[in-house]
Amino acid sequence: MNISGYATKIYLDNTINTHENFVTLTVNQTTTVEDIIKLIIQTTNLDTGNDEYGVCLKNNTNIMLNTDSKVINFQDKPLLFRRTILTLPVIIEEKNRTEVFGFDPTVNIGHIINFIQLNDFYGTIYDRNVVIPNKTPNYELYLVTNTENLEKLSGIKLEFLRTLASYRCSSSDLLILKEATAKRGWDKLKNTEEIPVIISCEDFNLQKAFKFPISATFGEVLEKFIEKCNITVLTRFYGLYIDLGADQLMEKDEPLSSFPLPTPARLKCKPILTTPRPLFGVDPSQLPMTMDMGIEVPEILVILKEMLYSVNAITQEGIFRKAGVESEMRTIVKKLNSGVPVQCDNPHTIATILKRWFKKLPKRLFSHLKSEILKDTERCLNIYDELQSDIEIRLTKWLFELLNEVAKEQEINKMTASNLGIVIGPGMVGSSKDKAVDVTSNISTLSAFKGFDETKVGVKLITLNVENHLNNPDQLPLRPVIQSYESNDNDYFNSPSSGGGGSFQPPQNMLFMGAIAQQILLQKKKLNKNDNNSNNNSNNNNNNNNTNNLKNNNNKRGRGRGAGRGRGRGAGRGRGRGRGR
């Protein structure tokens, strides 16, 4: 078979010292990338030493072509011959020793310094598959091209954002790693001094320039950028990256002064991708958790809540009653499950998704409760004692807190406690496999729910508890719950009014314990003060009438203590009752 050859131009990267920046080779249909590498080394008389070489597309230097690939497959695309590993000696000044490293010359200096530190300053070969941690470089690299006088080595300081290739480094050069002086210079700056920052975002197709004090955090810079872009998106979905060979995410709580940024600083706003996983219709205890208002709940709930507040959904008329756009909801749920950022300007779409999250739970929060509970208002108001697991308690408290915020704006959003009960309650009972009942067609009466015992349970429990929290704002729904806590009759934690029913469990994130402890002490003082006032009133008023008795009983309801580990009742209704579990 006759195979005709053809001429092709292969470009050379600037670390290869030749008179031309390309070579012309004659190849044919069987020529491989490995053949090209050998031909170029032979043609240019290249002294390879311990260096390694490869061929890539000229416009994508990060992806090397397989050595067995046929060159004819890339006939119409410009190819680049480049050094994939540049072997250089590095003097580690702090350790007083010299090590030999193999670097990828297309990786920038900041990334190389972190790579050296990652390997404890011992010589090794760079591997793109190894994740280099994002940390502030504590060292600087100097390039020495004249190594004839070893006693007086001097060199140029390499910029963090430039690459070795841009300095046309060769194997005859030398690097010196020194303790960073740039960071000391930053430390001397006053917190009021500003640095110009240029932020670009491909997702938004935007680029904006700012000036920030060096004390500003990367998180504050990100928030300002998103605000100026006038885009409804949560900052939690995005981060600021700096190019250190590979884009490295900067910690949001770190100040700009923590990193020796160039002037101006060029940052990229990019999505923070998370692991895809189903977030709806799954066991909530298996989902990623986060802290919100001192309680640990699935992160997806906090995301949806933040989305609600970002569009002022709480003050929207008919929030949680009006349905969202079905196509929007499908798209948002798909993106959330895929771990990619979501945007939505429709408050009713977000609210409906949140409502459906509870509705799709494998076991709905109130599904085990029977209609008999409705005969006892006190049991309804102590609903946490009726729940079967810690996650159910946390989810219920979190939901009541959110609904309480909505009901506070009822004059604007028209969503009273009763209306919220009607639109939220049915999704808390029954099974997620049940066919949905349309309860939003008429919210003026509960007559539509007659005969539906389960539905009435959900509606009344939501209604009563939201009304109770509105009328007693100091009795917050969210209270930490500590299990296996041995308490006595005089202990605050044994009081049903603490919301824990004698079962108090520390949150996993101990950072919240200080704030929680302070909240508990303040609440305890309030309770003691109320008890003292109640006793004084009782002593000063010997002629109690029926109205005062009723008022006192209502105030004291739920403060009695029973013998069992659970709730006790006695002072409020003239009887004591405890339940052991």
Secondary structure, DSSP 8 states (H G I E B T S, - for coil): -----EEEEEEE-TTS--SSSEEEEEE-TT-BHHHHHHHHHHHHT---TT-EEEEEETTEEEEE--TTSBGGGGTTS-EEEEEEEEEEEEEETTTTEEEEEEE-TTSBHHHHHHHHHHTTT---B--TTS--------EEEEEE---S-GGG---EE--TTSBTGGGT--TT-EEEEEE-SHHHHHHHS-TT-EEEEEEEETTTTEEEEEEEETTSBHHHHHHHHHHHHT----GGGEEEEEESSSEEE--TTSBGGGS---SSEEEEEEE--------SSS-GGGS-EEEETTEEEEHHHHHHHHHHHHTTGGGSTTTTTS---HHHHHHHHHHHHHT-------HHHHHHHHHHHHHT-SS-TTTT--GGGGG-HHHHHTGGGG-SSHHHHHHHHHHHHHHHHHHHTHHHH---HHHHHHHHGGGGSS-TTS-----SS--S-SGGGTT-HHHHHHHHHHHHHHHHHHH-TTS-S---EESS----TT-GGG-GGGTSTT-EE--S-GGGHHHHHHHHHHHHHHHHHHHHHHHHHHHH--S--HHHHHHHHHHHTT----SSSS-EE-TTTT--EE---
